[in-house]
Amino acid sequence: MSDAATLILGDASYRFPILEGTEGERAIDIRTLRAKSGCITLDPGYANTGSCESAITFIDGERGILRYRGIPIEQFEQAPNFVEVAWLLIFGHLPSPQEYEAFAADLTACANLDEGMKHHFEGFPRSAPPMAILSAMINALSCFHPELFELEDADRFRVAAARLISKIRTIAAYAYRHSRGLPYIYPHPELRYVPNFLHMMFSQPYAQHVCDPVVRDAVNLVLLLHADHEQNCSTSTVRMVGSSQANLFASCAAGVCALWGPLHGGANVAVLEMLEQIHHGHLSPEEYVRLAKDKDSKVRLMGFGHRVYKSFDPRARMLANVAERLLPQLGVRDPLLQIARRLEEIALEDPYFVERKLYPNVDFYSGIILRAIGIPTNMFTVMFAIGRLPGWIAHWWEQAQTSGNKIARPRQIYVGPLETDRVPLSERGELGTA
Ligand code: ACO
């Protein structure tokens, strides 16, 4: 097969090298396209555009494969450990027992927020969306740790990464406590990552929350299944902001904002709202699916479809199994699980979904699991953000370490007016023209 692509434009032809990734993904390297031909490419939504080379995560959307640093995610199911996966993604290899213990100890040591930061929570109304608080407070962290702005060496970066991964769960828990008017619960020095988070969420000053190992494992799995997904919207945002050499905290705060949207991480909230709507009898599953197929309705079957997965999303399969196991273990009977299953059944047999290769994605079952654990719906996307943070950090660092890194700055095809004159205000009509 040729190792170059030829572009013919009128009478001229140009050759561009073909790059090939370790898993055989091929790309036409068009870095010299504009300089050679005067043309740019147009690819709204970037569905055909590789923005970088990355060694972190591999996805094969046709075969439903997801691997972190080469390891299939299914291999993390037996003893799910979010901290181990976070290390793997960020530092490129599974941690040794010593590395793991040191990192876990760092996460415990860094969990407190500066007391000054605590007052910021008071300024938010009770009804403030937790994603807004999360983004604002991650950005605010950079005010409290300016020494971590310059992360040129790996040791300082490791401290910054541990700080951020540790503190995001404290911020998340405080956002929740604030929204409920509950006292903040300080992190516990003897609890590991997930039990500590659940402690800050659910303990009372007079009664410590006891973490059920079944819940601990389920939360670990939910978090690690969200931990990275290569160049998705929020990760690309983190990379884009980081490409201007903005600091790690600012870049990840931007990632939170990108994740918030209902077409991305916000879909887990939208799924729950959809299931509740059906449960409360507003629509049957059949009617909802009919509506989702009707382009005029603007309704989508939330938690279905993915830009990359075109056969199944392996995360959705694993989460469906967890939901199936966990609810009986906790003695929870949630009618929304039956509704989700019914919706899936209908959609998977419907030619509209089959032809468009639309399958349940990671958001379809995650909410049912989180709800069974007692996480309120408005915290679902925050949970996604906690899970995705190691991926954002890994990508930010990978980019920072890449030599010849360029600021992300796409071009456009301008379709506005040609050069025109400014009309004086007094001579303008109602629409601002003469
Ligand atoms: N329900 C109904 N129709 C859908 C759905 C859906 N959930 N998803 C896609 N389609 C249809 C589109 O209308 C379009 O139909 P057409 O070809 O007749 O115009 C076709 O399938 C392709 O859809 P696009 O929007 O072009 O696909 P894209 O790759 O841009 O979008 C996305 C992927 C955003 C995930 C989309 O499937 C969607 O909106 N899903 C629902 C929201 C959701 O679950 N988001 C979470 C994604 S996973 C994540 O970010 C963690």
Residues whose N, C-alpha, C, O or C-beta is under 5 A from the ligand:
A	BS01	ACO	P262 L263 H264 G265 A267 A292 V299 R300 L301 M302 G303 F304 G305 H306 R307 R356 N361 D363
